[in-house]
Amino acid sequence: MKRSILFFMLMTAVSLYGYGQQTGAGGTEQLLAGQWSVEKVNEWYAKQAWIAGCNFVPSTAVNDVEIWQDETFDIPTIDKELGLARAWGINSVRVFLNYVVWEAEAEKFKSNFRKFLDVAKKHGISVMPVLFDDCNFSGTVAKVGKQPDAGRDFCLGGWVSSPPAAMTRDKAQWEKLKAYEQDMIRTFGKDKRIIIWDLYNEPGNGGTPKDEIKAELLKNVFVWAREMNPTQPLTIGAWIDSSSEFDKLVLRHSDIVSFHAYDGKSKFEQRIEWAKGTGRPAVCTEWLHRPQGNTVAEILPLLKETKTGGYLWGLVNGKTQTHAQWGSTPQKPIVGIWQHDLMRSNGTVYNPSELHLFRTLAGNFTTDKDNVLLPIQ
């Protein structure tokens, strides 16, 4: 969801992030309480299938409140579209949860999430939940009920943060955030359908300050999660640059190194090398920006070759309208080549060559001499 394209400075990455003392064989580690060691997380990662994933928002939802609140929870569409994802070879989805739905109807929210996990499992898809998120492109405060209507070509025009930004600034509200996070991880922290917990999306985006208060909250978010002793690894994605104190902080606390990368191939390669320089497994939790040269043809083979997990944005074009570029509004539409998404809302493929490549690299398919897809025997 990043609106500006910034790049990591590869040569200084290891020293900046303090991972020089967290090496594997024979090295000493300075771990935080409850943090997985380099050895443990690499052993875990070696047992996983290569993550060929996507960020998933059903086409009928404008934001993550509309996904989960009971009155708009659309399990038939979710079932249909996760089935389409599996037909591409996609084996994992990253999904955004929202605090305000939990606050309004916690048990119903968890019930709906459990139904989502059931459907994902049916299609052979693991789930990476995102608990907190600073992105808010609608300019409105998150609340349950009718959600903002985004005009035509309004990229993420209905997207709201989780929680409302004011709560992240008010320490008196943090006990509520702790209760939400710990309830979700207490309930699902040993659920095998969940592969990784992404605790906080793009902290400091959406106009919220990147300061000591936010840094303190991020540290607490990791502590609160680890108090629940989940069996899945924890992460927060680096999305700014290697000189950012926020990126250094979240990587210092994460079990898995995750990052966002909407750059072309050469800079994407640098980000992978930087991430792997930490000694920990790497997962790119947001990619695909066709106008920037960040395409399926360039990036998917790179992820597969380097054994880097990846979640592109997104699957089916719908109410989020992420076919349009960041900053696109009805008054100033920026469309042209689609920015994100693999399919139209009716399930037709935007670019058939992308489907072919996904099925070849991620699915159980190969090709014959006439370039026809065949199941792998």
C-alpha positions as CSV (number, residue, x, y, z in Angstrom):
1,M,0.0,0.0,0.0
2,K,3.0,2.3,0.0
3,R,2.5,5.5,-2.0
4,S,6.1,6.4,-2.5
5,I,8.9,4.2,-3.9
6,L,11.9,4.1,-1.6
7,F,14.7,1.6,-1.7
8,F,16.9,-0.1,0.9
9,M,20.6,0.6,1.0
10,L,22.0,-2.9,0.7
11,M,25.6,-2.4,1.7
12,T,24.8,-1.1,5.2
13,A,21.8,-3.3,5.9
14,V,23.5,-5.9,8.3
15,S,25.2,-3.3,10.5
16,L,22.1,-1.1,10.6
17,Y,19.8,-3.8,11.7
18,G,22.1,-5.3,14.2
19,Y,21.8,-8.9,12.9
20,G,25.6,-9.4,12.8
21,Q,25.4,-11.2,16.1
22,Q,22.3,-13.3,15.1
23,T,24.1,-15.7,12.8
24,G,23.3,-19.4,12.5
25,A,25.9,-22.0,12.8
26,G,28.2,-21.3,15.8
27,G,27.2,-17.7,16.1
28,T,25.8,-15.9,19.2
29,E,22.4,-14.5,19.3
30,Q,21.0,-11.6,21.3
31,L,17.3,-12.5,21.2
32,L,14.4,-10.6,22.6
33,A,12.1,-12.4,25.1
34,G,10.1,-15.0,23.1
35,Q,11.8,-14.3,19.8
36,W,12.6,-17.2,17.6
37,S,16.2,-17.9,17.0
38,V,17.7,-17.8,13.5
39,E,18.2,-21.6,13.7
40,K,14.6,-22.2,14.8
41,V,13.0,-20.0,12.2
42,N,15.1,-21.4,9.4
43,E,14.2,-24.9,10.5
44,W,10.5,-24.0,10.4
45,Y,10.8,-22.3,7.0
46,A,12.5,-25.3,5.4
47,K,9.4,-27.3,6.2
48,Q,7.1,-24.9,4.4
49,A,6.1,-25.0,0.8
50,W,7.4,-22.0,-1.2
51,I,4.9,-19.2,-0.4
52,A,3.2,-18.1,-3.7
53,G,0.6,-15.8,-2.1
54,C,-1.5,-12.7,-2.6
55,N,-3.1,-10.0,-0.5
56,F,-6.8,-10.9,-0.5
57,V,-9.8,-8.6,-0.3
58,P,-13.0,-10.1,-1.7
59,S,-14.3,-8.1,-4.7
60,T,-17.4,-7.2,-2.8
61,A,-15.6,-5.4,0.1
62,V,-14.3,-1.9,0.0
63,N,-12.2,-2.3,3.2
64,D,-11.5,-4.8,6.0
65,V,-14.5,-3.6,8.1
66,E,-16.8,-4.6,5.2
67,I,-15.0,-8.0,5.0
68,W,-15.6,-9.1,8.5
69,Q,-18.7,-7.4,10.0
70,D,-21.6,-9.8,10.0
71,E,-23.9,-7.8,7.8
72,T,-21.5,-7.7,4.9
73,F,-19.5,-10.9,5.5
74,D,-19.7,-12.6,2.1
75,I,-18.6,-16.2,2.4
76,P,-19.9,-17.3,-1.0
77,T,-17.7,-14.7,-2.8
78,I,-14.8,-15.6,-0.5
79,D,-15.2,-19.3,-1.4
80,K,-15.5,-18.6,-5.1
81,E,-12.5,-16.3,-5.2
82,L,-10.2,-18.4,-3.0
83,G,-11.0,-21.2,-5.4
84,L,-9.9,-19.0,-8.3
85,A,-6.7,-18.3,-6.3
86,R,-5.9,-22.0,-6.0
87,A,-6.5,-22.4,-9.7
88,W,-3.6,-20.0,-10.2
89,G,-1.3,-22.0,-7.9
90,I,-1.6,-19.5,-5.1
91,N,-1.2,-21.3,-1.7
92,S,-1.4,-18.5,0.9
93,V,-3.3,-15.2,1.4
94,R,-2.6,-12.2,3.5
95,V,-5.8,-10.7,5.0
96,F,-6.4,-7.6,7.0
97,L,-8.5,-7.7,10.2
98,N,-9.9,-4.6,11.8
99,Y,-10.1,-3.7,15.5
100,V,-13.4,-1.9,15.3
101,V,-15.3,-5.1,14.2
102,W,-13.8,-7.0,17.1
103,E,-14.8,-4.2,19.5
104,A,-18.3,-4.2,18.2
105,E,-18.9,-7.9,17.9
106,A,-15.9,-9.9,19.0
107,E,-17.5,-13.4,19.0
108,K,-19.2,-12.9,15.7
109,F,-15.9,-11.5,14.2
110,K,-14.0,-14.5,15.4
111,S,-16.7,-16.8,14.1
112,N,-16.5,-15.2,10.7
113,F,-12.7,-15.4,10.7
114,R,-13.0,-19.1,11.6
115,K,-15.3,-19.6,8.6
116,F,-12.8,-17.9,6.4
117,L,-10.0,-20.2,7.7
118,D,-12.3,-23.2,7.0
119,V,-12.7,-22.1,3.4
120,A,-9.0,-21.3,2.9
121,K,-8.1,-24.8,4.2
122,K,-10.7,-26.4,1.8
123,H,-8.8,-24.8,-1.1
124,G,-5.3,-25.7,0.3
125,I,-4.5,-22.1,1.2
126,S,-2.7,-20.9,4.4
127,V,-3.5,-17.5,5.9
128,M,-1.4,-14.6,7.2
129,P,-3.6,-12.3,9.3
130,V,-2.7,-8.6,9.7
131,L,-3.9,-7.2,13.0
132,F,-3.1,-3.4,12.9
133,D,-2.8,-1.1,9.9
134,D,-2.0,2.7,9.7
135,C,-3.1,3.0,6.1
136,N,-6.3,5.2,5.7
137,F,-6.9,6.5,2.2
138,S,-10.6,7.2,2.7
139,G,-10.0,10.1,5.2
140,T,-12.7,8.7,7.5
141,V,-12.6,7.1,10.9
142,A,-13.1,3.3,11.0
143,K,-16.5,2.3,12.3
144,V,-18.9,-0.6,11.8
145,G,-22.0,-0.1,9.6
146,K,-22.2,1.3,6.1
147,Q,-18.8,1.9,4.7
148,P,-17.5,4.8,2.5
149,D,-18.5,4.7,-1.1
150,A,-15.5,5.0,-3.3
151,G,-16.1,6.8,-6.6
152,R,-14.9,5.4,-9.9
153,D,-11.2,4.8,-10.2
154,F,-10.6,5.8,-6.6
155,C,-7.7,3.6,-5.6
156,L,-8.4,2.3,-2.0
157,G,-10.9,5.1,-1.6
158,G,-12.8,3.3,1.1
159,W,-9.8,2.0,3.1
160,V,-9.7,2.7,6.8
161,S,-7.0,2.1,9.5
162,S,-7.1,-0.5,12.2
163,P,-7.6,0.9,14.8
164,P,-8.7,4.5,14.4
165,A,-5.5,6.6,14.3
166,A,-6.3,8.5,17.5
167,M,-6.2,5.2,19.5
168,T,-2.6,4.6,18.5
169,R,-1.7,8.0,20.0
170,D,-3.5,7.7,23.3
171,K,-1.7,5.3,25.7
172,A,-4.9,5.1,27.8
173,Q,-6.5,3.2,24.8
174,W,-3.7,0.7,24.5
175,E,-5.2,-1.7,26.9
176,K,-8.1,-2.1,24.4
177,L,-5.6,-2.8,21.6
178,K,-3.8,-5.3,23.8
179,A,-7.1,-7.0,24.6
180,Y,-7.9,-7.3,20.9
181,E,-4.5,-8.6,19.8
182,Q,-4.3,-11.1,22.7
183,D,-7.9,-12.3,22.1
184,M,-7.2,-13.0,18.5
185,I,-3.8,-14.8,19.2
186,R,-5.2,-16.6,22.2
187,T,-8.0,-18.0,19.9
188,F,-5.9,-18.7,16.8
189,G,-2.3,-18.7,17.9
190,K,-2.0,-22.5,17.6
191,D,-4.2,-22.8,14.5
192,K,-2.3,-24.7,11.8
193,R,-4.2,-22.8,9.1
194,I,-2.4,-19.7,10.0
195,I,1.2,-19.5,8.7
196,I,2.5,-16.2,10.1
197,W,1.2,-13.3,12.1
198,D,1.7,-9.9,10.5
199,L,1.2,-7.7,13.5
200,Y,1.2,-4.2,12.0
201,N,0.9,-3.0,8.3
202,E,3.0,0.0,7.4
203,P,3.3,1.7,10.8
204,G,3.5,5.5,10.3
205,N,1.8,5.5,6.9
206,G,-1.5,7.4,6.4
207,G,-0.2,10.6,8.0
208,T,0.4,9.1,11.5
209,P,3.6,10.3,13.1
210,K,6.7,8.1,13.1
211,D,7.9,9.0,16.6
212,E,8.7,7.6,20.1
213,I,5.0,7.0,20.9
214,K,4.5,4.8,17.8
215,A,7.9,3.1,18.4
216,E,6.7,2.2,21.9
217,L,3.5,0.9,20.6
218,L,5.3,-1.4,18.1
219,K,7.5,-2.8,20.8
220,N,4.3,-3.5,22.9
221,V,2.6,-5.2,20.0
222,F,5.4,-7.8,19.8
223,V,5.4,-8.2,23.6
224,W,1.6,-8.6,23.8
225,A,1.7,-11.2,21.0
226,R,4.5,-13.3,22.6
227,E,2.7,-13.3,25.9
228,M,0.2,-15.6,24.1
229,N,2.9,-18.0,23.0
230,P,1.7,-18.5,19.4
231,T,3.1,-21.5,17.5
232,Q,3.4,-19.3,14.3
233,P,6.3,-16.8,13.7
234,L,5.7,-13.0,14.0
235,T,6.6,-10.2,11.7
236,I,6.1,-6.6,10.8
237,G,7.1,-5.6,7.3
238,A,9.8,-3.1,6.5
239,W,8.3,-0.6,4.1
240,I,10.4,2.6,4.3
241,D,14.2,2.3,3.9
242,S,17.2,1.0,5.8
243,S,17.9,4.3,7.5
244,S,14.5,4.4,9.0
245,E,14.4,3.7,12.8
246,F,11.0,2.1,12.3
247,D,12.3,-0.5,9.8
248,K,15.2,-1.2,12.1
249,L,12.9,-1.6,15.1
250,V,10.4,-4.0,13.4
251,L,13.1,-6.1,11.9
252,R,14.9,-6.3,15.3
253,H,11.8,-7.7,16.8
254,S,10.5,-10.0,14.0
255,D,11.0,-13.7,13.7
256,I,10.6,-13.6,9.9
257,V,12.0,-10.8,7.8
258,S,9.2,-9.3,5.8
259,F,9.2,-6.3,3.5
260,H,7.2,-4.4,0.8
261,A,8.8,-4.0,-2.6
262,Y,7.1,-2.2,-5.6
263,D,10.4,-1.6,-7.4
264,G,11.7,-3.0,-10.7
265,K,13.7,-6.1,-10.8
266,S,17.2,-4.8,-10.0
267,K,16.1,-3.0,-6.8
268,F,13.9,-5.9,-5.9
269,E,17.0,-8.1,-6.1
270,Q,18.8,-5.8,-3.7
271,R,16.0,-6.0,-1.3
272,I,16.1,-9.8,-1.3
273,E,19.8,-9.8,-0.8
274,W,19.4,-7.3,2.0
275,A,16.7,-9.4,3.7
276,K,18.7,-12.6,3.4
277,G,21.7,-10.9,4.8
278,T,20.0,-11.0,8.2
279,G,20.2,-14.8,8.2
280,R,16.5,-15.1,8.6
281,P,13.9,-16.3,6.0
282,A,12.5,-13.5,3.8
283,V,8.9,-12.9,2.7
284,C,7.8,-10.0,0.5
285,T,4.3,-9.2,1.8
286,E,3.4,-6.7,-0.9
287,W,4.5,-6.6,-4.5
288,L,3.1,-6.0,-8.1
289,H,3.1,-2.5,-9.5
290,R,3.0,-3.0,-13.3
291,P,3.6,0.7,-14.2
292,Q,6.9,0.6,-12.2
293,G,8.1,-2.5,-14.0
294,N,7.2,-4.6,-10.9
295,T,5.5,-7.3,-12.9
296,V,4.6,-11.0,-12.6
297,A,7.0,-11.8,-15.5
298,E,9.9,-10.1,-13.7
299,I,9.3,-10.8,-10.0
300,L,7.6,-14.2,-9.7
301,P,10.6,-16.1,-11.2
302,L,13.0,-14.1,-9.0
303,L,11.0,-15.0,-5.9
304,K,10.9,-18.7,-6.8
305,E,14.7,-18.8,-7.7
306,T,15.7,-17.2,-4.4
307,K,13.1,-19.1,-2.3
308,T,11.7,-15.8,-1.1
309,G,8.0,-16.0,-0.2
310,G,5.8,-13.4,-1.8
311,Y,2.3,-11.9,-1.5
312,L,1.3,-9.8,-4.5
313,W,-1.5,-7.2,-4.4
314,G,-4.1,-8.4,-5.2
315,L,-6.3,-11.1,-6.6
316,V,-9.7,-10.0,-8.0
317,N,-10.3,-6.4,-8.9
318,G,-13.4,-5.1,-7.1
319,K,-14.5,-2.3,-4.7
320,T,-10.9,-1.5,-3.6
321,Q,-10.2,-0.5,-7.3
322,T,-6.5,-1.1,-7.0
323,H,-6.3,-1.4,-10.8
324,A,-5.9,2.4,-10.6
325,Q,-2.7,3.8,-9.3
326,W,-2.0,5.3,-5.9
327,G,-3.5,8.7,-5.7
328,S,-6.1,8.0,-8.4
329,T,-9.4,9.7,-7.6
330,P,-12.6,10.2,-9.6
331,Q,-11.5,13.8,-10.2
332,K,-8.0,12.8,-11.3
333,P,-8.1,9.2,-12.5
334,I,-4.8,7.5,-13.1
335,V,-5.4,4.1,-14.8
336,G,-3.8,3.0,-18.0
337,I,-1.9,-0.3,-17.3
338,W,-3.4,-1.9,-14.3
339,Q,-1.4,-1.3,-11.1
340,H,-2.5,-4.3,-9.1
341,D,-4.8,-7.4,-9.3
342,L,-4.8,-10.5,-11.4
343,M,-8.4,-10.9,-12.4
344,R,-11.6,-8.8,-13.1
345,S,-14.5,-9.2,-10.8
346,N,-16.2,-11.7,-13.2
347,G,-13.2,-14.0,-12.8
348,T,-11.6,-13.3,-16.3
349,V,-7.9,-13.0,-16.4
350,Y,-6.3,-9.5,-16.9
351,N,-3.1,-10.9,-18.5
352,P,-3.2,-14.6,-19.6
353,S,0.6,-14.8,-19.7
354,E,0.5,-14.1,-15.9
355,L,-1.8,-17.0,-15.4
356,H,0.5,-19.3,-17.4
357,L,3.5,-18.3,-15.4
358,F,1.8,-18.7,-12.0
359,R,0.6,-22.1,-13.0
360,T,4.0,-23.1,-14.3
361,L,6.0,-21.9,-11.3
362,A,3.5,-22.2,-8.4
363,G,0.9,-24.7,-9.6
364,N,1.0,-28.4,-10.4
365,F,1.4,-27.6,-14.1
366,T,4.0,-27.9,-16.8
367,T,3.9,-27.1,-20.6
368,D,4.2,-29.3,-23.7
369,K,6.1,-28.4,-26.9
370,D,3.1,-26.2,-28.0
371,N,3.2,-24.3,-24.8
372,V,0.0,-25.9,-23.5
373,L,-0.4,-26.3,-19.8
374,L,-0.4,-29.9,-18.6
375,P,-0.8,-31.3,-15.1
376,I,2.5,-32.5,-13.5
377,Q,2.4,-36.3,-13.1
